Amino acid sequence: MRNGDRPAMAAVLPYAIWMGLLFGLPATAECYAVRTALTVAAISVAVRYGADAFAPWWSAQRARGPILWGLGIGLLVCFLWIFPERFALYRDFSLLGALGLGGGASDAASPYDPAVCGWPLTLVKLIGSAFVIAPVEELFFRSFLYRWLQNSDWTKVDLRRFDGSAFLWMVGLFALEHHTRLAAGAMAGAFYGWLAIRKGVGSAVIAHVTTNLLLGLYVILKGQWGFW
């Protein structure tokens, strides 16, 4: 493998594994555990062969500011993701709803309810959503995709450079990934993208992990399985 290919592999491989298994495996708690384990394995390979791509994550994290910004934005996104649900605002703007096929996910018990799958697999879902897929998405969307949309030689693009077209594409694609809640996904993508540009990708990782962890705890404690 050429050295120039390694940063791209580090950014893309874990996300590609995650998304490929999302479409290739049934939506069960057991399969989610398999996806999580294989994605972790992909991360280890990516770190081994493309470690240079991970350097921007934490280069701006030496001061407390980016960490505090990450925690604050993560908390804000979690609140903005949950609160409008009582008005069904986000689910009215889902991809399925736009196609006339119904709204977003229901609040019925999901495969991740411990009454269905047991607590170990519920906790795997919580850990995977917060500490595995959140960092993987940030590396792909904010570190790789945003810069690749500006220049195919993406490692030479300064992440701090704002490009309106690339930013909107990145936000839009992130929203499509969260197709059951397009508006919520776009909102989160915009916040994380802004944070990555202003405070560093590491700060966006902290924000995304915070959001997913708090959202997961809310789901479990309140039984709001529609978010999962």
BELNORDA-V573170 format. One record per run of one state. SS is the DSSP state (h for helix, s for strand, l for the rest). FROM is the first residue (numbers start at 1). TO is the last residue. If there is no record, write none. Layout:
BEGIN
ss from to
SS FROM TO
SS FROM TO
END
This chain:
BEGIN
ss from to
l 1 2
h 3 24
l 25 28
h 29 49
l 50 50
h 51 58
l 59 63
h 64 87
l 88 88
h 89 92
l 93 94
h 95 98
l 99 113
h 114 117
l 118 118
h 119 131
l 132 132
h 133 148
l 149 153
h 154 156
l 157 163
h 164 177
l 178 178
h 179 199
l 200 200
h 201 222
l 223 224
h 225 227
l 228 228
END
